Amino acid sequence: MGFKLTVKWQADHFEHTTPEFNRDHQIEFGSGQVVNASSAPEYKGNEAKVNPEESLLAALSSCHMLTFLAIAHLKRLTVETYTDNAKAELGKNESGKLSVTKMCLNPQVIFADGVEVSQEVLQKIHDKAHANCFIANSINSEVEINL
């Protein structure tokens, strides 16, 4: 199984006469979705567009959620809503290079009426979701899940 996308960037007409370059670009996913992206504002990007750090955090949060939902489904625990207010931090890694050093997931799960899930079982499902999330298994930064 493989995945693909296309990243497109084009210089502005005035770019050759200025000391900076435009960081805005487009990401075309294999599904046909197009996302307007840029670098983070702290790196001279456009704050109205998705940046790579947000994209990485979104991939982790989405993967964790989908894995959690699959596990809950297999356990016949009907989930009504799942919301995650995830956060990421930049810092220096062990090699002294700037990287995403920590990502915190803050999932809030509401189960269907009549479905009782203890905090211990909820934690176990999140732990199993983290252990089986493809994205979590692909990154080196610390991942914290706060319930």
Solvent accessible surface area in square Angstrom, and as a share of the most:
residue,aa,sasa,rsa
1,M,218,0.97
2,G,63,0.61
3,F,180,0.75
4,K,164,0.69
5,L,90,0.45
6,T,67,0.39
7,V,88,0.50
8,K,105,0.44
9,W,126,0.44
10,Q,146,0.65
11,A,38,0.29
12,D,64,0.33
13,H,171,0.76
14,F,156,0.65
15,E,22,0.10
16,H,162,0.72
17,T,118,0.69
18,T,68,0.40
19,P,137,0.86
20,E,71,0.32
21,F,107,0.45
22,N,43,0.22
23,R,44,0.16
24,D,36,0.19
25,H,36,0.16
26,Q,73,0.33
27,I,24,0.12
28,E,51,0.23
29,F,80,0.33
30,G,55,0.53
31,S,94,0.61
32,G,56,0.54
33,Q,119,0.53
34,V,77,0.44
35,V,45,0.26
36,N,77,0.39
37,A,1,0.01
38,S,0,0.00
39,S,25,0.16
40,A,9,0.07
41,P,61,0.38
42,E,137,0.61
43,Y,94,0.36
44,K,128,0.54
45,G,19,0.18
46,N,50,0.26
47,E,144,0.64
48,A,90,0.70
49,K,58,0.25
50,V,55,0.32
51,N,14,0.07
52,P,75,0.47
53,E,50,0.22
54,E,87,0.39
55,S,43,0.28
56,L,58,0.29
57,L,23,0.12
58,A,59,0.46
59,A,38,0.29
60,L,0,0.00
61,S,18,0.12
62,S,50,0.32
63,C,19,0.11
64,H,0,0.00
65,M,53,0.24
66,L,105,0.52
67,T,25,0.14
68,F,0,0.00
69,L,55,0.28
70,A,53,0.41
71,I,15,0.07
72,A,1,0.01
73,H,139,0.62
74,L,143,0.71
75,K,107,0.45
76,R,211,0.77
77,L,33,0.16
78,T,77,0.45
79,V,33,0.19
80,E,108,0.48
81,T,70,0.41
82,Y,32,0.12
83,T,71,0.41
84,D,31,0.16
85,N,97,0.50
86,A,27,0.21
87,K,133,0.57
88,A,39,0.30
89,E,95,0.42
90,L,76,0.38
91,G,22,0.21
92,K,141,0.60
93,N,63,0.32
94,E,187,0.84
95,S,86,0.56
96,G,42,0.41
97,K,137,0.58
98,L,98,0.49
99,S,33,0.21
100,V,22,0.13
101,T,40,0.23
102,K,49,0.21
103,M,0,0.00
104,C,18,0.11
105,L,0,0.00
106,N,35,0.18
107,P,4,0.03
108,Q,102,0.45
109,V,28,0.16
110,I,109,0.55
111,F,30,0.12
112,A,17,0.13
113,D,147,0.76
114,G,75,0.72
115,V,38,0.22
116,E,158,0.71
117,V,36,0.21
118,S,61,0.40
119,Q,114,0.51
120,E,112,0.50
121,V,60,0.35
122,L,27,0.14
123,Q,69,0.31
124,K,122,0.52
125,I,2,0.01
126,H,0,0.00
127,D,74,0.38
128,K,108,0.46
129,A,0,0.00
130,H,56,0.25
131,A,64,0.50
132,N,74,0.38
133,C,1,0.00
134,F,163,0.68
135,I,53,0.27
136,A,12,0.09
137,N,101,0.52
138,S,87,0.56
139,I,37,0.19
140,N,162,0.83
141,S,25,0.16
142,E,97,0.44
143,V,31,0.18
144,E,56,0.25
145,I,36,0.18
146,N,57,0.29
147,L,69,0.34
